Amino acid sequence: MGSHVRSALPWLALAGALGLIAAAILVPLSTGWDVHARSARYPMSRTLPPWHGEWMPRLGPGTAPALLLAVLGIGYGPALARRLGNGALLLASYAGALCWLLALATVDGTDGLSRVLGHRSEYLRTARSVTDIGALLHTYVARIPLDAPDHWPVHVAGHPPGMVLFFVGLDRIGLGGDLAAGVVVTAVAASIAPAVLLTLRILGEETTARRVAPFVVLTPAAVTMAVSADAVMAAVAAWAMVCLALATRPTRWAVAWALSSGLLFGCLVMMSYGLPVFGVVALGLLAGRRSWRPLVPCALAAAAVVLGFAVAGFAWWEAFPVLVDRYWAGIATQRPASYWVWGNVAVLLATAGPLVSAGLARAPDLPRASRAITLAAVTAITLASISMMSKAEVERIWLPFVPWLTLSVAALPDRWLRWGLALQVATALLVEHLVATFW
């Protein structure tokens, strides 16, 4: 490939991403095409595809802190990422991510942390009503169908019981209030940034970790992460990757790390029917590391979690076809694939940040492990899209893949990084202040 073509590819990819996002917004608005971004009970005039939300320009308590963090992050973030020691960088990435998440969420005040989790369609209300976990698991499948006498709310029906049990645990230790649970979810979500950096460091790609650090901290995905239970799933996936990376090291603890990774991946499968495809990302890590030793113990541990749930009363393989029937009995039938097959990509690029498209155009230039993981994340998302089980709402559904796509920005030239970070931050601020997302 000629140098001129190679240097033009990121620009073309970025222009394409911005154009796709604009088209996903403007086509429904200009044509009146109702793509059912939200439930049919909401009039089209109140929706803003491709987001599961509505147009609502506003300012709030979190606006000033978010702007301050944006300025400080753009001005000092890249230099700090280069200079801090390894431990300090991990701590700074967690603190920075937590502050960024909280600032964006509190643009809507404390309601920004509590509103979503307290909604009747979410897990928390169900979790508060659980008095017998065994009974919950044994009756779970029977209550998935929409015509069941006491059917589950949308999110409970749409997922295995892992997420409900997470919130049952919070409720049992006194953190089951809407706001308290929102703070916990945010604190867990903030750990994704150091988990990604730690994974790269373990894989021997510290330079990549330092280049990408400001981008995983100040990610536009923070708009969704602070208010969505899917961010907990993304964090579980990220720490499973840390353990898997450790398992590729030829040490006496390798098998233990592989088993730990498998347990986390098993928990991930029990949190979402769509996240077995995250296994592709795990395989990407192993391929990039050229180490397949952890695969068998990891897979066995993951299977043990799934089988353990089956013994306790919930069989994933029995539930999934019932869930598919429930999915197609709901709003999914009204969401046109002719829009969402590309509308999903548009909202994903807005969630990850449009700069990621430019990074993906240069993905072949990444170091081996980062390249393999990034391309595996693209493959996993492609598989999820082909399934047609992810029409809309992917700003939360595909959160576990976003940090690994973000690795691609490390392949961009140095001159791109500061203004590219500004573009990412601006995307987050614009989406948070202009779109009232349901997540």
Secondary structure, DSSP 8 states (H G I E B T S, - for coil): --HHHHHHHHHHHHHHHHHHHHHHHHHHHHH-----SS-TTS-GGG--TTSSEEE-----TTHHHHHHHHHHHHHHHHHHHHHS-HHHHHHHHHHHHHHHHHHHHGGGTTHHHHTTTTSTTSHHHHHHH-S-HHHHHHHTGGG-STTSTT---HHHHTS-THHHHHHHHHHHTT--SHHHHHHHHHHHHHTHHHHHHHHHHHTT-HHHHHHHHHHHHS-TTHHHHTT-THHHHHHHHHHHHHHHHHHTS-STTHHHHHHHHHHHHHHHHTT-TTGGGGHHHHHHHHHHHT--TTHHHHHHHHHHHHHHHHHHT--HHHHHHHHHHHHHHTGGGGS-HHHHHHHHHHHHHHHH-THHHHHHHTGGGS-HHHHHHHHHHHHHHHHHHHTT---S-HHHHTGGGHHHHHGGGGGS-HHHHHHHHHHHHHHHHHHHHHEEE--
